Amino acid sequence: MTRPPPLPIKPTILKSTRPNLNVGKHGRRFSASRKPVAFTDDPPGFITEKDPRKSPSDIWFNLPPATGIPPYRLDLASILSEQAMQTIVDNKRMVFHSVGDTGGVNTTTYQQQVASYMELDFSETNAGGGNASFYYHLGDVVYYSGEIINYYWEFYEPYLHYPAPIFAIPGNHDGDVDPADQFHTPADSLKGFVRNFCSQAPILLPEAKDAPRDAMTQPNVYWTLNTPLATIIGLYTNVPEGGQIAPDQLAWFEQELAAAPKDRALILALHHPILSAYGPHPGSQYLKSIIEGATKTANRIPDLILTGHVHDYQKFTGSINGNPVTTIVAGAGGYNQKLHQLDKKTFDPKKGPWKFENGADVLEKFNDTQHGYLLIDVRPTQILGSYMAVDDPTAAHPVPTKSALPYDTFTINL
């Protein structure tokens, strides 16, 4: 009896256990893909070092040496892949995320929730360059005093799966130093920030642990990002409330304003706000005067000003030397559950706008009850902005599955 030929056996395909990395220029590592995970509880092993002081320092700290060469400029093309840069050029469109005050030193819940919604903005089918090219952090990456040991839980782990590079300017908490800390001196101000954002090479640092994100290579703690559609000047306003800028940084700022190409948008980023309706953290008239003086000297005014520090969202039409400039506070990135709420007797989110009696600045819109982030869409002739407010996670809805909807939008004609 002749047996029939054996049926072909389908080979077993072994899937690689290596994570699917998102990479950029020269193999820079940004993130690994993931499936949705609930964030109603902190991850196993979550622990942070906490500065025991009830209030941060209110003193000046000297800046660390620059890791790059003057005039401290970084080209986006040195970070993104050639394909990603070509997408920006071909579509004449550059999208990026921006928010500050994220470091979840007490809990990762709210920072993780915002990060999850930011990740949902990415889509493989998103045609026309709609995916964010990067995330520009507005400061206070790590609380309470920029501790290196906290970088994993407050930065690398929350953005473990964010699939784009992350740039930053430091906030006051990034530069603070606990005077009672026997292991750190004032000279250690910004030590963690420089190590993780101003590295001279895109290396994987020990504090990143299992996160495949290389250290960023910004040339200094104040610096300029050059892109095909926008120039972003980032200032460091140090630790004191209201901010403080030394003469050398001011001279650099004037130089960068004057040198910025006039055929594209000009965006200014700084941590301390020049305008704010939150009483304990009001707008800094000192910083506003610095900006007005520098823009007058350079004969160039930013098209958009981005700030943080206050843990909420506020949108102003500010006045810089008599010129209207959209000025944003975006500091609800997830540091803690409680946000900075405006005086309810004066400010009703369903009303407005509110004009300040002592000037021409106008508060157009605010949100002091929801965490969120900015989605900035830069075109050759416009900047389109959206504030994406997100709901806190609950046991019934622990995992966001749909992109956030804009709470507020604005258009800036160039």
N, C-alpha and C positions, 0 to 999 in steps of 0.2 A: 504494500500500500504506500503510495507516494504521498508524502506530507506536503501541504501547501507552503509556499514560501513565507517566511516570517514577515509580519507587518513591520514597516519601518518605525523605528523608535525615535520620537522627537527628542532632540538633545535638551538637557536641562541648562537653561541660561542663568548663570550666576551673576547677580547684580553686584556691582562694586560697592563696597562699604564706604568708600571715600565720598565725602559730601560734595554736592554739586555746587562748586564755588562760583561766585561772580567775581570776575577779575577785570583789571584795567590795564593801563600802560605797563609794560615790562612785567606782566604777571602779578601786579598788585592784587592783594586779596581784600575783598570787601565784605563778603557774607556767605553763608550757606543757606540753601532753601529749606523750608520747613512746612509742616502741616499746622493748622491752627491749634493753639494750645490755650486753655483757660487761664486767666490771671486773677481769679478772685482770691487766691492765696499766694504768698510768696513762695518762690521755688525752694526745694530742699537745699539746706546749707546756707541760705541767705543770712549774712551777717555783715555789718559795717562798723567801722570805727567812727565814733561820734565825739566831736569836740564838745566838752561838757558845758561850755559857756552858753548863757542864754541869749547873748547878743554877739554879733560879729564885731571884728575890729573896725575902728573908724579912723585909721591912720594910714599914711602913705607907706608903701613898700617899694624899695628900689627894684627896677626891672632886671631880669637876668640878661646875660649877653645874647645877642641875636645868633641864631644858628645858620643863617644865610647871609648873603651879601646885600648891601644897599642897592637899589631902593626897596628891597623886601617885596618883590613881586613874584607871583606864582601863576604860571599859565595853566589853564584848565586842560590844555592839550597834553601836558606832561603827566596828567593823572588818568584821564579817560582813555579808552581804546580809540584807535583811529576810526573804527566804525561808529562809535558813539559820537565822536566829534563831527564826523561827516553827516550824521543824522541831524545834528543841530544846524549845520550849515545848509544842508539841502532843504530842510523844512523851515528855515529862518525862524526858529522857535527854540527857546530854552526854558525848561521848567525846573524849579527847585523848591524844596521844602525849607522852612525856616521857623524856628521857635527857640526859646531859651528856658532856663530854670527847670531843668529836667531831673537832676540827680536824686533818685529816690532813696535817700539815706535811711528813712524810716520804714518804707515799704516800696516794693517795685510795682505795685498794682496799677497806679495811675500813669506812671511813665510807660509801662508795658502796654497799657491800653492805647495811649496816643501813638506809640510806635507801631502797634498792630494796624491801626487805621492808616497810618502813613504807608505801610507795606501794601495795603489794599489798593492804593493809588497806582500801583504798578500792574501792567498787564502785557502779556506777550503779544496780544492782538491789538495793542494800542497803537494805531497808525498815526502818522503826522507828528511824531516827536512829542507825544503827550506824557511820556514817563519822565519822572524827575531825574535830572542828571546828577544831582547831589543834594545834600542836606547842609544848610549853613546854620550852625548853632550860635545862638546869641548870648552865650555865657552862662556861668554857673552850671558847668558840666558835672562837677563833683562837690557835694556838700560834706562837711561844713567848711572844711579848710583845704580842699583840693588834695586830699590824702591819696597817695599812690595806691595804697591797699584797697581803696574803695572803687578804683577804676573798673574793676571787673563787674561788680554788681550794679554800679551806677552808670556805666557806659557800654562796656563790651557785651555784657549779657543782654541788656534790654534791646540793643541794636544788632544782636547776633545775626538776624535774618534780614536786616535792612539792606537792600541790594545795590547800594550806590555809595560813593565816597562821602565822608562827613568832614566838613571844615568847621572851624570854630574861632571865635574870639573869646578871651577869658572874661569871666565875671568876677565880682568882688569875692565870692566864696572860693573861686579857683585860686585867687591870689592871697587869701588870708592865711595867717599862721597863728596858731594858739600860743600865746606867750608862756603858758605853763607847760608846754610840751618840751620835755627835756631832750628829745631826739631831733627837734627842728629849731632853727633860728630864723630871724627875719630874712636872711640870705637865701633861705629855701623857698621863698615866695614864688609861686608858679612852677615849682620843680616838677610836679606831676603833669601839668599842662604842657610844658616844654617837652618833656619826655615823650608824651603821647601824641602831640599835635605838631611839634616843631622838630621832629627827628631829622637827622641829616640823611637818612636812608629809610626806605619803607620796610622796616623789619617787624617781625612778630615778637612783641614784648612778653615777658613772663606774666604781667598782670592781665594780659588778654586770655590766658589759659586756653580753653577749648574754642574760643572765638577766632575764626580765620580772618580777622581784620588787622591789616598792617598799620603801624603808626603812620600818621600823616606827616607830610614833609613841608609844612609851612615855614617860611624863612624867618619869622619873628612873631612875637605876640601881638604886634600891630603890623598889618600887611595888606597887600592889594591882590585880589584875584582877577586876572585878566581872562575874559571869555569872548567869544565872537559877537555876542549881543549886549553884553553889559560889563562894566567895570565895577567891582565891589571893593570899596575901601573899608577895612575893618580897624577900628580904634580900640585901644585898651584904656579904660577909664579908671583903672586901679581900684583900690578898696574903699576909700572914704565915701560916705553917703554923699550923693550929688556928683561924685566923680572927680577926678583930678588928672590933668595931663601936663607932662613936663615940657619945657621949651623945645627939646630936641624932637619929640614926637609931634609937636605943633608945627615945627618947620617942615618935617616930613609930610604931614597932612596937607599943608599948603602946596607943597611940591606935587603931591599925587593928584590933588584937585586940578592943578594947572596942566598936568601931563595927561590926564585922562582923555582918551579919544572922544571927539565931539560927535562922531557918527554912531554912537551907541548909548544906551542908558547908563546913568551913573547912580549907583546905590551906595548909601552910607550905612554902616552897621556899627553900633556901639551898645554896651550893656546897659549903662545907666540911662534912663529916659530923659529927654529934654522937655517932654510934655507928659503930664500924668494928672489924673483927677483923683488919685488915691492919696488921701491926706498924709499918712505916715511915710509914703514914698512919693513926694511931689516931683514935678518936673524940675530939672536942674537948670536954673537960669544961668549958672556959671558955664555949663557945657553949651547951652544955647548961644551964649555970647562968644564962646570959643569958635563954634561952627560959623556964626555970622561973620566974625572977623576973618576967619580963614577963607570963606567963600568970597568975601569982598576982596581980599588980597589976590586970590587966584582968579577972580572973575568967572567962577563956575559954581553953580548951585546943584546939589543932588536932586535927582528926580524922585527919589524915595528914601526915607530914613527908617531903619529898622532898629528897635531897641527891645530890651527885656526888663529884668529886675523886679518889676511889679508882676505879681502872679495873677494875671488876668489878660483880657484883650481890650485894647482901646485904639480907636482910629481917630486921628486928628487931621484936620487941615491946618497945618502949622504955617507960620509966617516967618520966612528966613529973608531978612533984609527987604521985607515988603512983598516977597514972592510966595505964593501958596505952594506948599510942599506936603504931600501926603506923608504923615509921620505915624508910625505904628508902635504900640507896645504889644509884644507877643511873649508873655512870660508864664503861660499856663501849660508848660510842657510836661508836667506830671510830678514835680518835686514832692507834693503832698496832697492830701485830699482837700484841705481847706484852701480856698483861693482868697485873694485880696479883694474884698467887696467895697464898692463905693458907697458913699453916704446915701442911704435909701430915701432920705427926706429931700435930697437935692436931685438925685439921678434915678430916673425910671427908664429901664431899657426899652420900654415901649414908646418913649417920648424922645425929645431931642430935635435938633442938635442943641448944644450948650456952648455959648460963647463966654470966654473968660473976660471978666471986667477989666483986667489990667493989660489986655493986649488983643491982638487980632486972631489968636489961636482959637479954633473951634473943635470941640469934641463932637464927632459925628455919630459914633456908634460904639457900644461896648458890650462885653459879655464877662460877667464876674461870677458865673455859676457853673460854667462848664470848662473843662480842659479842652485844649485844641492846638492847632498849628496853622501856619500859613502855607499856601500853595501859590507860588509866584510864577507867572507865565510871561516871559519876556519875548516881545516881537520887535521887528525893526522900528515900528512907529508907535508902539504901545507897551505898557506894562499892565497886565491883568492880574489882579490879586484876589484871593479868596481866603477867608478865615473859616477853617473847618472845625466846628465845635463837635466834641464827641461826648457821648454819655458814659458815665462810670459803669464798670462791669457789675453785674448782679448774678446771683445764683441761677436765676432763670435765663439770663442772657450773658453767659461768661465769655463767649467768643464772638468778636465782631466778624461778620461774614460779608457785609456789604460796605462799600465805600461811604465815607461820611458825606453829608450834604453841606453846601456852603451856608454858614450863618450870616456872613456878610461878604460883599464883593466890592471891588473898586477898580476903576480904570484910570490910568495915567497916560495922557497923550504926550508923546515925545516931540 
